[in-house]
Amino acid sequence: MNKGKIVLAYSGGLDTSVILKWLIEQGYEVIAFIANVGQDEDFKAAEKKALQVGASKVYIEDLREEFVKEYIFPAFKSQAVYEGRYLLGTSVARPIIAKHQIKIAEKEKAEYVAHGATGKGNDQVRFELTYYALKPDIKVIAPWKMPEFLQRFRGRTDMLNYADQYGIPVTATRKKPYSEDDNLLHISHEAGILEDPGAVCDEEIYSRTSHPDQWPDAPETIILTFEQGIPVKVENKDDGTKKTGALDLFIYLNTVGTKHGIGRMDMVENRFVGIKSRGVYETPGGEILRQAHRDLEGLTMDREVMKLRDMMALKVAELIYNGFWFAPEFELLMHFMDNAQEPVNGAVTVQLFKGRAYPVARTSPNALYDPLQSSMDEEGGYDQTDAQGFIRINAVRLRNNTNVRKKSGKTGSKAS
């Protein structure tokens, strides 16, 4: 009996291949959707595999340009970093995948969408919140939360045996005893042999950053040009390479970042569902972009605006991580970020060397920096005697606090 059409977010890996076949066994017509967000993937082979497993149709969509312009760049101009470290590589990719999955479901008049995310992770939330935000009446099938699926597949061994039974090729999956998510922004490594947070990640696991033995012994210098907080050009001062256009520019940042080993991160984070997890991330181009952008803000952004932006950046990162890209509060915060970024125009010179992106110079037509005011040799319109009254006014509450403490018999400060 045909239960209807399902559009499945399909990666070609073990989980989604098994899910594809299992859904067909349950009586559904399955349409596989493969989103190209820059992962290292043989898309034709994945398409062939999906059809071989039983998909009625396969969509492959190149979303890389949109991914960079509409998702990566807005996140980075907001300086959105989760828990002070994670550059949100997986989190930023999920809403664009889910968005286009819903578009295909509408085109195909499919009643259902499905994904292969587990019930312990964040991706299930990111996918499903996006589905419901964009198409409130959609029906979601999440096998890893269905009792009948969990009874059939109690672990990795059951899935591998099922794949063998139906001739589903999973050679690459058997080689890697851990889980990876790959896209244009990053690659993540987690689970499996990395579940022990006390175990050092083997150097062989890293794939988007070169081995330390291969890091060049000489620095490489690039210049990143920004308009309203968005990178528009990158130029290599050493070999003259120039890149414009969002996709080409970001791919180049990845290339030079990979060469110099930039963007590694090994951390334990807090998932939205309440579980702590260890993730090993490689985000070469993103780390270069983050450092350059933040540096230019120091030259062009008002101090109090920056304080507010930094407060809001924490919320933006949390919303992205937790899957609320299409929530009304996220849209509101993006308007704030757009406004805050209006003066962030200019160029930053960045030195790439031994795992680090180090800004060494910056220029801007909107610079708030006045060399005369900062000079130790020029007055520059700043009367130093004014500082005496400024300090006295700011000291009023400190002096009052100390006097009150003395009257009550307490010492003046904890330092004493």
Secondary structure as GFF3:
##gff-version 3
##sequence-region A 1 416
A	DSSP	beta_strand	4	9	.	.	.	ID=ss1
A	DSSP	alpha_helix	14	25	.	.	.	ID=ss2
A	DSSP	beta_strand	28	36	.	.	.	ID=ss3
A	DSSP	alpha_helix	43	53	.	.	.	ID=ss4
A	DSSP	beta_strand	57	62	.	.	.	ID=ss5
A	DSSP	alpha_helix	64	67	.	.	.	ID=ss6
A	DSSP	pi_helix	68	72	.	.	.	ID=ss7
A	DSSP	alpha_helix	73	77	.	.	.	ID=ss8
A	DSSP	alpha_helix	89	108	.	.	.	ID=ss9
A	DSSP	beta_strand	112	114	.	.	.	ID=ss10
A	DSSP	alpha_helix	123	134	.	.	.	ID=ss11
A	DSSP	beta_strand	139	141	.	.	.	ID=ss12
A	DSSP	three_ten_helix	143	145	.	.	.	ID=ss13
A	DSSP	alpha_helix	147	152	.	.	.	ID=ss14
A	DSSP	alpha_helix	156	165	.	.	.	ID=ss15
A	DSSP	alpha_helix	171	175	.	.	.	ID=ss16
A	DSSP	beta_strand	179	182	.	.	.	ID=ss17
A	DSSP	beta_strand	187	190	.	.	.	ID=ss18
A	DSSP	three_ten_helix	192	194	.	.	.	ID=ss19
A	DSSP	three_ten_helix	203	205	.	.	.	ID=ss20
A	DSSP	three_ten_helix	212	214	.	.	.	ID=ss21
A	DSSP	beta_strand	220	227	.	.	.	ID=ss22
A	DSSP	beta_strand	230	236	.	.	.	ID=ss23
A	DSSP	beta_strand	242	244	.	.	.	ID=ss24
A	DSSP	alpha_helix	246	259	.	.	.	ID=ss25
A	DSSP	beta_strand	264	270	.	.	.	ID=ss26
A	DSSP	beta_strand	276	282	.	.	.	ID=ss27
A	DSSP	alpha_helix	284	300	.	.	.	ID=ss28
A	DSSP	alpha_helix	303	322	.	.	.	ID=ss29
A	DSSP	alpha_helix	328	340	.	.	.	ID=ss30
A	DSSP	beta_strand	346	353	.	.	.	ID=ss31
A	DSSP	beta_strand	356	363	.	.	.	ID=ss32
A	DSSP	alpha_helix	371	374	.	.	.	ID=ss33
A	DSSP	alpha_helix	386	407	.	.	.	ID=ss34
###
